[in-house]
């Protein structure tokens, strides 16, 4: 005689927690959270500053005495003038070369100042010609100027933008030099209070 065993299937309780069904520690639901009251303003204002809060500036290793301002060393005035000369001498190519290869604030701002000088030079060139078009007529007859006023407006606009770029870059370089001197100076009691 063969005994038949009956296997009964026991229903398992199903959970509708979705992703959290296999987690041993489920996040608290809104109903079980304990609401903590925020401290009063007087309590929060009286709380002391943590001890790790310091104003020390730590330079990256390998730079020695070099101070980084906004991630770059400041550089010398000679570097500023050298990049200005190269950028202005070779115009757009010189600007691209010096700007993309700058390693200091002096190099970056010198390259931009050279771009400003190039814009001023090109503005004077356009103003002296009286036209924006190239004149390839070499037989002496020449062309009649279509609109010299428009060329003069563009020339003055380029000169204005060039002077603006020069003034802005000189100001930014001076600001970086002042920031370097502030960082390198010893703090005094008057500056702390």
C-alpha positions as a Markdown table, in Angstrom:
| # | Residue | x | y | z |
|---|---|---|---|---|
| 1 | Unk | 0.0 | 0.0 | 0.0 |
| 2 | Unk | 1.3 | 3.2 | -1.0 |
| 3 | Unk | 0.8 | 6.0 | 1.5 |
| 4 | Unk | 0.0 | 9.2 | 0.0 |
| 5 | Unk | 1.2 | 12.2 | 1.9 |
| 6 | Unk | -0.7 | 15.3 | 1.6 |
| 7 | Unk | 1.3 | 18.4 | 1.4 |
| 8 | Unk | -0.6 | 21.4 | 2.5 |
| 9 | Unk | 0.5 | 24.8 | 1.4 |
| 10 | Unk | 0.8 | 27.2 | 4.2 |
| 11 | Unk | 0.0 | 30.7 | 3.1 |
| 12 | Unk | 2.8 | 33.2 | 3.9 |
| 13 | Unk | 1.9 | 36.7 | 5.1 |
| 14 | Unk | 2.6 | 39.1 | 2.3 |
| 15 | Unk | 4.1 | 42.4 | 2.8 |
| 16 | Unk | 3.4 | 45.4 | 0.6 |
| 17 | Unk | 6.6 | 47.2 | 1.5 |
| 18 | Unk | 8.1 | 46.8 | -2.0 |
| 19 | Unk | 11.8 | 47.5 | -1.9 |
| 20 | Unk | 12.1 | 47.4 | 1.9 |
| 21 | Unk | 10.5 | 43.9 | 2.3 |
| 22 | Unk | 13.9 | 42.2 | 2.7 |
| 23 | Unk | 15.5 | 44.9 | 4.9 |
| 24 | Unk | 16.0 | 44.2 | 8.6 |
| 25 | Unk | 15.8 | 47.9 | 9.5 |
| 26 | Unk | 13.1 | 49.7 | 7.6 |
| 27 | Unk | 13.1 | 53.5 | 7.5 |
| 28 | Unk | 10.6 | 55.1 | 9.8 |
| 29 | Unk | 7.3 | 56.0 | 8.4 |
| 30 | Unk | 5.8 | 59.4 | 9.0 |
| 31 | Unk | 3.5 | 58.0 | 11.7 |
| 32 | Unk | 6.3 | 56.5 | 13.8 |
| 33 | Unk | 8.7 | 59.4 | 13.6 |
| 34 | Unk | 9.4 | 61.4 | 16.7 |
| 35 | Unk | 9.1 | 65.1 | 16.0 |
| 36 | Unk | 12.0 | 67.0 | 17.6 |
| 37 | Unk | 11.3 | 70.7 | 18.2 |
| 38 | Unk | 13.9 | 73.1 | 16.9 |
| 39 | Unk | 15.9 | 75.1 | 19.4 |
| 40 | Unk | 15.0 | 78.6 | 20.2 |
| 41 | Unk | 17.0 | 81.4 | 18.5 |
| 42 | Unk | 18.7 | 82.3 | 21.8 |
| 43 | Unk | 19.9 | 78.7 | 22.3 |
| 44 | Unk | 21.2 | 78.4 | 18.7 |
| 45 | Unk | 23.0 | 81.8 | 18.9 |
| 46 | Unk | 24.6 | 80.8 | 22.2 |
| 47 | Unk | 26.1 | 77.6 | 20.8 |
| 48 | Unk | 29.8 | 77.8 | 20.4 |
| 49 | Unk | 31.7 | 77.5 | 17.2 |
| 50 | Unk | 33.2 | 74.0 | 16.7 |
| 51 | Unk | 37.0 | 73.8 | 17.4 |
| 52 | Unk | 37.7 | 72.7 | 13.8 |
| 53 | Unk | 36.6 | 76.1 | 12.5 |
| 54 | Unk | 39.8 | 77.9 | 11.6 |
| 55 | Unk | 40.8 | 80.5 | 9.1 |
| 56 | Unk | 44.2 | 78.9 | 8.3 |
| 57 | Unk | 45.1 | 78.5 | 4.7 |
| 58 | Unk | 46.8 | 75.3 | 3.8 |
| 59 | Unk | 48.7 | 75.3 | 0.5 |
| 60 | Unk | 49.1 | 72.1 | -1.5 |
| 61 | Unk | 52.3 | 70.1 | -1.1 |
| 62 | Unk | 55.1 | 70.8 | -3.5 |
| 63 | Unk | 54.5 | 74.5 | -4.0 |
| 64 | Unk | 56.9 | 75.8 | -1.3 |
| 65 | Unk | 56.3 | 79.4 | -0.5 |
| 66 | Unk | 54.0 | 79.9 | -3.5 |
| 67 | Unk | 50.5 | 81.2 | -2.5 |
| 68 | Unk | 47.6 | 80.2 | -4.6 |
| 69 | Unk | 44.8 | 82.7 | -5.2 |
| 70 | Unk | 41.7 | 81.2 | -6.7 |
| 71 | Unk | 43.7 | 78.1 | -7.6 |
| 72 | Unk | 46.6 | 79.9 | -9.5 |
| 73 | Unk | 49.8 | 81.5 | -8.4 |
| 74 | Unk | 49.8 | 85.3 | -8.9 |
| 75 | Unk | 52.9 | 85.6 | -11.0 |
| 76 | Unk | 55.2 | 88.6 | -11.6 |
| 77 | Unk | 54.7 | 91.8 | -13.4 |
| 78 | Unk | 57.3 | 90.7 | -15.9 |
| 79 | Unk | 55.2 | 87.6 | -16.7 |
| 80 | Unk | 52.2 | 89.9 | -17.2 |
| 81 | Unk | 54.1 | 92.2 | -19.6 |
| 82 | Unk | 55.6 | 89.2 | -21.5 |
| 83 | Unk | 52.2 | 87.6 | -22.1 |
| 84 | Unk | 50.8 | 91.0 | -23.1 |
| 85 | Unk | 53.6 | 91.5 | -25.7 |
| 86 | Unk | 53.3 | 88.0 | -27.2 |
| 87 | Unk | 49.5 | 88.2 | -27.3 |
| 88 | Unk | 49.5 | 91.6 | -28.9 |
| 89 | Unk | 52.3 | 90.8 | -31.4 |
| 90 | Unk | 50.8 | 87.7 | -32.8 |
| 91 | Unk | 47.2 | 88.9 | -32.3 |
| 92 | Unk | 44.6 | 86.1 | -32.3 |
| 93 | Unk | 47.1 | 83.3 | -32.5 |
| 94 | Unk | 49.2 | 84.8 | -29.8 |
| 95 | Unk | 46.2 | 85.3 | -27.6 |
| 96 | Unk | 45.1 | 81.7 | -28.0 |
| 97 | Unk | 48.7 | 80.5 | -27.3 |
| 98 | Unk | 49.3 | 82.6 | -24.2 |
| 99 | Unk | 45.7 | 82.2 | -22.8 |
| 100 | Unk | 45.6 | 78.4 | -23.2 |
| 101 | Unk | 49.1 | 77.9 | -21.7 |
| 102 | Unk | 48.8 | 80.4 | -18.8 |
| 103 | Unk | 50.0 | 79.1 | -15.4 |
| 104 | Unk | 49.4 | 82.2 | -13.3 |
| 105 | Unk | 47.1 | 85.2 | -12.9 |
| 106 | Unk | 49.8 | 87.3 | -14.6 |
| 107 | Unk | 49.9 | 85.1 | -17.6 |
| 108 | Unk | 46.1 | 84.9 | -17.9 |
| 109 | Unk | 45.5 | 88.6 | -17.5 |
| 110 | Unk | 48.5 | 89.5 | -19.7 |
| 111 | Unk | 47.0 | 87.4 | -22.5 |
| 112 | Unk | 43.7 | 89.1 | -22.2 |
| 113 | Unk | 45.3 | 92.5 | -22.1 |
| 114 | Unk | 47.1 | 91.6 | -25.3 |
| 115 | Unk | 43.8 | 90.7 | -26.9 |
| 116 | Unk | 42.5 | 94.2 | -25.9 |
| 117 | Unk | 45.6 | 95.8 | -27.5 |
| 118 | Unk | 44.9 | 93.7 | -30.7 |
| 119 | Unk | 41.3 | 94.9 | -30.8 |
| 120 | Unk | 42.4 | 98.5 | -30.4 |
| 121 | Unk | 44.9 | 98.1 | -33.2 |
| 122 | Unk | 42.3 | 96.6 | -35.5 |
| 123 | Unk | 39.9 | 99.3 | -34.6 |
| 124 | Unk | 42.4 | 102.0 | -35.7 |
| 125 | Unk | 43.0 | 100.0 | -38.9 |
| 126 | Unk | 39.3 | 99.9 | -39.8 |
| 127 | Unk | 38.9 | 103.5 | -38.9 |
| 128 | Unk | 41.8 | 104.6 | -41.1 |
| 129 | Unk | 40.5 | 102.6 | -44.1 |
| 130 | Unk | 36.9 | 103.8 | -43.7 |
| 131 | Unk | 35.6 | 100.4 | -44.7 |
| 132 | Unk | 35.2 | 96.9 | -43.4 |
| 133 | Unk | 35.9 | 95.2 | -46.8 |
| 134 | Unk | 39.3 | 94.4 | -48.2 |
| 135 | Unk | 40.3 | 96.4 | -51.3 |
| 136 | Unk | 41.8 | 94.1 | -53.9 |
| 137 | Unk | 41.6 | 96.6 | -56.8 |
| 138 | Unk | 45.2 | 97.5 | -57.6 |
| 139 | Unk | 44.6 | 99.3 | -60.9 |
| 140 | Unk | 44.3 | 102.7 | -59.2 |
| 141 | Unk | 40.6 | 103.2 | -59.8 |
| 142 | Unk | 39.5 | 102.2 | -56.3 |
| 143 | Unk | 36.0 | 101.6 | -55.0 |
| 144 | Unk | 33.4 | 104.0 | -53.8 |
| 145 | Unk | 32.9 | 103.6 | -50.1 |
| 146 | Unk | 29.4 | 102.2 | -49.4 |
| 147 | Unk | 28.9 | 103.2 | -45.7 |
| 148 | Unk | 31.9 | 104.8 | -43.9 |
| 149 | Unk | 29.7 | 105.6 | -40.9 |
| 150 | Unk | 29.1 | 101.9 | -40.2 |
| 151 | Unk | 32.8 | 101.2 | -40.4 |
| 152 | Unk | 33.6 | 104.0 | -38.0 |
| 153 | Unk | 31.0 | 102.8 | -35.6 |
| 154 | Unk | 32.5 | 99.2 | -35.7 |
| 155 | Unk | 36.0 | 100.7 | -35.3 |
| 156 | Unk | 35.1 | 102.7 | -32.2 |
| 157 | Unk | 33.2 | 99.8 | -30.7 |
| 158 | Unk | 36.2 | 97.5 | -31.1 |
| 159 | Unk | 38.4 | 100.2 | -29.5 |
| 160 | Unk | 36.0 | 100.6 | -26.6 |
| 161 | Unk | 35.9 | 96.8 | -26.0 |
| 162 | Unk | 39.7 | 96.7 | -26.2 |
| 163 | Unk | 40.1 | 99.4 | -23.6 |
| 164 | Unk | 37.5 | 97.8 | -21.4 |
| 165 | Unk | 39.4 | 94.4 | -21.6 |
| 166 | Unk | 42.7 | 96.1 | -20.8 |
| 167 | Unk | 41.3 | 98.0 | -17.8 |
| 168 | Unk | 39.5 | 94.9 | -16.5 |
| 169 | Unk | 42.5 | 92.6 | -16.7 |
| 170 | Unk | 44.8 | 95.2 | -15.0 |
| 171 | Unk | 42.3 | 95.5 | -12.2 |
| 172 | Unk | 41.9 | 91.7 | -11.8 |
| 173 | Unk | 45.7 | 91.3 | -11.7 |
| 174 | Unk | 46.0 | 94.0 | -9.1 |
| 175 | Unk | 43.2 | 92.4 | -7.1 |
| 176 | Unk | 45.0 | 89.0 | -7.2 |
| 177 | Unk | 48.3 | 90.7 | -6.0 |
| 178 | Unk | 46.4 | 92.4 | -3.1 |
| 179 | Unk | 44.8 | 89.1 | -2.2 |
| 180 | Unk | 48.2 | 87.5 | -2.1 |
| 181 | Unk | 49.6 | 90.2 | 0.2 |
| 182 | Unk | 46.6 | 89.8 | 2.5 |
| 183 | Unk | 47.0 | 86.0 | 2.6 |
| 184 | Unk | 50.8 | 86.4 | 3.3 |
| 185 | Unk | 50.4 | 89.0 | 6.0 |
| 186 | Unk | 50.3 | 88.2 | 9.7 |
| 187 | Unk | 46.9 | 88.8 | 11.3 |
| 188 | Unk | 46.7 | 91.7 | 13.8 |
| 189 | Unk | 44.4 | 92.3 | 16.7 |
| 190 | Unk | 42.6 | 95.1 | 14.8 |
| 191 | Unk | 41.9 | 92.8 | 11.8 |
| 192 | Unk | 40.5 | 90.0 | 14.0 |
| 193 | Unk | 38.1 | 92.2 | 16.0 |
